Amino acid sequence: MRMKFLYTLIKVGVIEIVQTSQKSHATAAQASVLMLASLLIFNDRAAAQTMEGNDTQAVEEIVVTGSRIARPEGSQSGPFIAVSAKEFSYTGTSNVEQLLNSFPQLVPGLTAASGSITEGDGSATADLRGLGAQRTLVLVNGRRWLFSDAQQIADLNTIPQALVERVEIVTGGSSAVYGSDAVSGVVNFVLKTDFEGFEASAKTGETVRGDGTELDFNILTGGNFADGRGNVVLSINYLKRNGIRASARNFSRQGFLEVLDQSGQAQLVPGGGSATVPEGRVSGFPTGAALASFPDLAAALQAAGLGGVGALGFIVDDGVPRPFQSPQDLFSFAQFDNIVIPQERWVASGFTDFDLTDRITAYAEATYSNNVVSIPIAPALLTQTIRIQTDNPLISQELRDLFAAIDAIDDTRGGIAGDGITALNFSRRMLESGNRVTRTERNAYKFTAGLRGDIGSLSDSAFKDIGFDGYYSYARTTNALSRQGVLSRSRFNQGILLNDEGTACLNPSGGCVPFNPFGANILSKDVIDFLSVNGAGGNSTSTLQVIATSVDGTLFDLPAGPLGLAIGGEWRKASSRFVPDDFTATGDVAGFSAAAPATAGSTEVYEGFAEVRIPLLKDLPFAQDVTANAAVRFSDYDIDGVGSVWTYSAGLEWVVSPEIALRGQLQRAIRAPSLLELFAPVSTGITVILDPCATPAAAADAGIRDTCIANGVPAALVGNSAIQTSTTLGTLVGGNPDLDAETADSFSLGASYTPQFAPGLRFKLDYYNIKLDDAIAGLAGGAANTVDLCFNVLQDADSAACRAINRDPLTGSIGGGGVGIDERNVNLSRIRVSGIDIGIDHSFDLDWGLVSGQSSVTLSFVGSWLDRFTTTPVPDLPTLKNRCAGAFGSICGEPKPEFKSTSRVTWQQGPLNLSVRWRLIGSAEDDRIVIGGRAPELVALQKISAQHYFDLTASWDIFEGLNLTSGILNLLDNAPPRTINVISANSRLNTYDGVGTRIFATLTAHF
């Protein structure tokens, strides 16, 4: 009660502040600047402080993320953010992605809200600059972290959060230093690997509505042995998080549909959902004007009360068929959605090092995590072609007459007319089987062992301060997927084909139980037991092995300082395999993807690298320190499409004066295709397409004709319908072992200003520009688009679209009896991203306090302005660009506002800390307007307004070794903005807070 009273009191005060701010009509960015300005002048004593610490001191050199050469702290050459462990404590974070996603440089990837109505495995990912988690390299202690599956994306849930000392985030391609995947940047988790003592913490939290309860326990212990020559650190973490159903929040309690009102203005109305309904829906027969050719069918429809049936077909409601009505009959997911998925996790880690000699240290690291996620989702859906007898005794006479009329025209639908069995397009939501539950258990471990040391100097003038490091690491992740509440497609078809008496299945094998599929909630438990294939799923195993060695030191001294050099080599082998059960392998699980057969694959790479740091000028006017850096890496892959590649970087750090520093960096990075992109199961599909080369227009249009001939159609057959013997064409989907590497060129330019008149104040400004080419993506968005793009738009036989279409060289037919259209992933699209990062830090003392006369204030601000986020999905159409800066939607995905920021103000006096965080997510416009050119009045939610989140934290050192930290997150209880997004509970819950106000408390004891 006391916490809720305090929360209410604080909330009222903050609302008044926000409302007052909103009346000024300042933009989000202006509001951020105004707040910072007011904070900077909060105490005029800060600017009048006497400058101290001007005495020359030894400058500590450290190895920072983005380089293998030790350098003075703060001399990074690119955009750099460091997040301390204190920030994790202030935010009550149990999963590291929760904190990372609050920084404007990251776009939320997979989070606790991912998989709200679909299958999710509880993974959490980092996505720098919105280029995709697969293009952000995750390191732990500077070494590549394990990945969760064949996508080769690191799961942040396997990182021991209690051990995190800080997180370093570097933007820009870093492949020359770290290898593949560091396209948009690197996120490096630096852990506490040298710890003495004992630390235990317990945290609990829940929303003010009493749900989403979270329990988090951590134990950390460490100590020295062998007279201080060795150290051991052990930690264990347990986390349990309860899920939150969408029905528990007003914004997600029901679905919404976009409709036009009488004035032609788009509006949101309750409704929406899926056309796969519990009653079962039949479609795929002639309707409307097409019925004029089938009078007997029209009469049968009329007799069954279906005279006005449309393309969506009909349902059987209480035994009576009637036309399907949209949106009234749509099935709403709302009652089955999750806005937070439940999770249970164990993480255990151990670190040790031992000084073998004064110069050589052996070290080892081991981490094990067990993560279990069980996600309840809507009941199984069945969407397939069924074959049913026209004299089925379990269905009504009206349906028997109707199905007989459809059977009579089956020869026009690819079947046999009048054989007593008709094929129907059928879909049904299987409410009788209850909710589906997808359970994923992930077991992951990583072991590293190595030697590092200091060789010393080979001479006084060259090869000095030489150090080395070499290690081997092995990581293994297994995912066990098991589904409950799922049904067999084949058994469904088996159960509706009956014997002549209608008392048993025509094929009684497997204990078949006959049933009537038409109608809601009519299937018995015996039927559901027969249809059920509970436990369907599979097991995947992924491994990563790394051997890496490096040597660094001073090559020789230059007038401006030592020339630093690092050289080394690395070997990596990644492998993955998937073993499904029989139902999953054959695609027999209703409501899920097509067949997923067993697969396996591996990749291997040998690399050599070098890095140099060259001091150019020192202690000169306007050049206190000027240093150049460069790096190069050669990678030799066993992937045929990639082969051998070079990556490189070059940069300059220019310290103009003690107050001003400039920096710039150019980098070439790559991303080799993942195991999934290379070795995903290859399968054939079927699509219905009219071949443009088989139409009269092909003969009349010179552009189409020439393209057809170049594509393989004999000139004499262009425009002849005989070259298309069937509108049903085969397509090929799955992995593509011929993929090349993605390449990216990035450029950054930055400046920092540390004014001497205000000690503790620092400004940072960084411009970044990333150009990604040969991005791996699907071709043209489907087979029909591929054909249209080739013959009607590009008309270029050398284009990727035309090359994907295969013809018989003799007949000119697409496929010629084989696979006609290759829809596997290709290196195709381009992405361009640029923007500016802003950082401000300030700390100062105050002459007053609650207990004594002095206290201190620390201010921080991180903002990011997105200037450009442009994708070119078809390079052959360079003017066709998707401009996503400031947009969201089906094309742009998660909102990409032009401005985002995170600010924090912390006041400290002795054992007490009070901290306020303000997170700003700028506005974003629906991409149907920005890209699609749709009139604004035809879009119900044209724009998401800027969202402001305030968090309040108090930390109290009760006595030495015991701390209590408590906080209120989303203080104003902001609900997420509503969007047309059925798969994320009417919003974008990876970006916006969907749970509302949350209170947490953490008690930490340290001995």
C-alpha positions, 0 to 999 in steps of 0.5 A: 500500500505504501509503495502504491501511495508513493507511486500515485503521489509521484505520478500526479506531480510528473503529469503536471510537469508533462502537461505543462511541457506539452502546452508549449507545443515544442517538438520532441527534439526541442523538449530534449534540448530544453530539458538538458539546458535547464539541467546544465544550469541547475546549479550555477556553482557548477560553472564556477567550480575551481578547476582541479586536477591539472597536474600531469598524471600517467594516462592509463591505457586500455583495450577498448571494443573495436580495437586489439591495441591498447590506447588511452581511455576515451580515444575511440575512433568511432561512435561509442557508448559504455553502459555501466552495471549501475544502469542495470540496477537502476532499471531493474533489468533481468534480461539485458535486451530490456536495457539495451533497447532503451538506447536510441542507437538500437532498434528492438529485435526479439524481446519478451513481447515477441511471439505474442500470437505466434511461436516464439522461443524466448530469444532476445537479440540486439539490433544496432541501427535497425539493420537486423540482429544478424548484422550486429556482432555480440561479444562477451569479454571481447570474444564471439558469443554463442548463437541460438540456432542456424540463424547464427544470431546471439541470444542475449538471454544466455549472458549472465546479467549479474556478472556484467560490469559494463556494456560497450557499444560501437557503431560501424563495420568492425569486420577487420577487427572481429570478422563476419557479422559486425556490419552495423556494429558490435555489442561487447559485454564485459564481465566481472572475471576477477572478483573477490568476496560474496554477493547475493541479490534478490529482486521481485517486481510486478505491474501495478495491476498485480500481474507479470510477476518476476523473481530474479535471484543471483549469487556471485562469489570469488576469491584468490588462491595460491598466494594470489596467483590464481582467482576463481569466480562463480555465479548462478542466476535464476529467473522466473517471469509470469506472462501477461495475456492480452485480455488483461489490457484495454488496448489489446482486449479486442481486435480492430479493423480499418474501415471507411466511414460514409465520408470516405475517412478511414476509421478503426472499429472493433473487429478484425481477425482471421477468416479461419473460424470455428464453424469451418469455412468452405470456399474455392467454388465459382461465385458471382458472375462466374455462376452464370456458366454453372446453372445447376450449381447456382440452383444448389446454392440458392436451395441451400440458402447461399444465393448471395455467397461471395468469394469468402465462401460459407460457414455452417452455423448451428447446422445451417449453411450461410454466407461468410460475412466479414468482418462480423465472422472473423475470429479474434485472437485477442483473448489468446494473445500474450503481451509478455511471454512467460520465461524460466531461466537458469544461468551458471558461470565460472571463470578462473585464471592462474599465473603459471609464471610471472609472464604467462597466465592460463585462464578458463571460462564456462557458462551454462544456461537453461531457458524454458519458454511455454507460450500459449497461443490460439487453438490450432487452425486447419487450412487445406484442401479436403476431399469429402463424399457427396453422400456423406451421411453425417452432413445435412441434405442441403450440403450433400446436394451442394457438394454434388453440384460442385462435384458435377463441375470438378472437371473445370477445377482440376478434378474428376466430375461426378465421381462422388467425391469433391475437393473443397478449400476448407479452413477451420479453427479447432476450438475443441482442442484448446489452446496450442502451447509451444514449449521451447527448452534451450540448453546452451553452454560455452567453454573457453581455455587459453593463455595470455601473457607478456613476452616483454621487449626484444630490444630497447628500440623495437619490438617492445612490450609484446603481449600475446593471447591465444584461446580455444572456445567451444559453444553448443546450443540445443533447442527442443521444440514441443507443441501441445494442442496440435492436430494432424492434417492427414488424420483430418482428411482420413476422418471425413472419408467414410464407409458406405454406412457412415459408421466408420472411416473408409481407412480405419487405421490408427483408430480413426474416428469419423466426424462431421467437420462443419460447425463449431464445437461439435467434435467429441473428445474421441475425435480430438484424441485421434486428430492430436499429434501432441509433442510434434516439433523437433530438436536442433543443435548448433555449435561454434568452435573458435581458435584465435591467437594474437600478438600485440606490442610496440613495433618501434618508437616514433617522434610522436609516440610508440607505433602499436601493432597487433597481428593474429589469426583465427579459425572458426567452424559453425555447424547446425542440424535439425531433427524433426519428428515425423509429423513436422518433417512431412508438414502434417502439423495443422496450422504451422509451416510446410514440411520441415525435413531433417537438415544439417550443414557447416561452414569453416573460415580461416583468417589472418589480421593485422592492426596498426596504430600510428602516432603522427603529431604530439604536443603541437599547437592545435595538435595535442595528439594526432594518431592514425589507425588501420586494420585489415583482415583476410578471410578464406571461407569454404562457402563457394559463393563467398570464397576469399574476402578482404575487410579493412578500416582506417581512421584518424584521431585528432586531439586539437586541444585539451577541450576539443577532439575530432575523429573519423573512421572508414570501414569495410565489413562483411556478413557471410550467409548464415547456416539457415540461409545456406542450408535451410531445407529445399522444397518445391511449392506450387503456384498459379501463374499465367505465363506472359510469354503464352499470351497474344500480348507477348507477340505484339509487344517488342519488349515482352517478345525480346525478353521471352526469347532471351529467357528461352522461348523459341521465337516461333512460339512467343505468344502461343498458348501451347507453351503453357500446358498448366497454370500450376507451376513449380517453385523452389524455396529453401537454402541457397549454397551459392550465396555471396557475402553481404558487404558494407561500407561505413563512415563516421565522423565525430567530435567531443568537447570537454570545456575546461570552464565546467569540469565534469561536462562533456559533449559528443557528436557523431555522424554515421553512414552505412551502405549495405550491398548484396543484402540477402533477401527473398526474390521479388516477394513471390513467384508471381511478382518475379514473373511480372518483374521480369517480363512486364517491368524490367524486361532484362534477361540478365536481371535476377528476376529473369534468371530465376525463371527456368524454361524447357529449351525445346518447348519454352515451357516454364519448368518443362516438367521440373521446377520453374521458378527459383525463389530461394534467397539471393544477394539482392537488396541495398540498405542505406542508413545515416544519422547523428548521435548526440551525447552529453554528460555532466557531474557536479557537486551541490552545497546542500543535501538532506543529511549534510551540506553536500551532495552531487548530481550526475546528468546524462543524455544520449540522443540519435537523429535518423537522417536516412533509412532507405532500402532498395529491394530491387537494384535493377529498379534503383529509383524504387526506394523504401524510405523508412526514416520516420516511418513504420508498417508492413514495409518498414517494420518496427517504428524508426522515428527520426529522433530518439533519446534517453536522459538520466538525472541522478542525485547522490548524498552519501548512501542515498541515490535518487534517479530519474530516467526519461525515454523519448521515442519520436513520432513515426508515420504509417509507411502506406502514406510515406512509401505507398502514396496512400491518401492520408484519409484512407489510413485510420492511424496515420501517425504515432505521436511521440511517446514519453516514458519516465522511470524513477529509482531510489537506491539506499546503502542501508549499511556497508555491504547491504543495498536496497534499490527500488524503482517505478518504471513507466511512471505515467502508466502509458499505454502503447499507441494503437496500430494495425498490427494483429501479430503484436496485440494492436501495437508494436510491443517490441518498441513500446511498453505494453505492460504499464507501470511496473514496480521492482525492488532489489536487495543486494548483500556484499561481503 
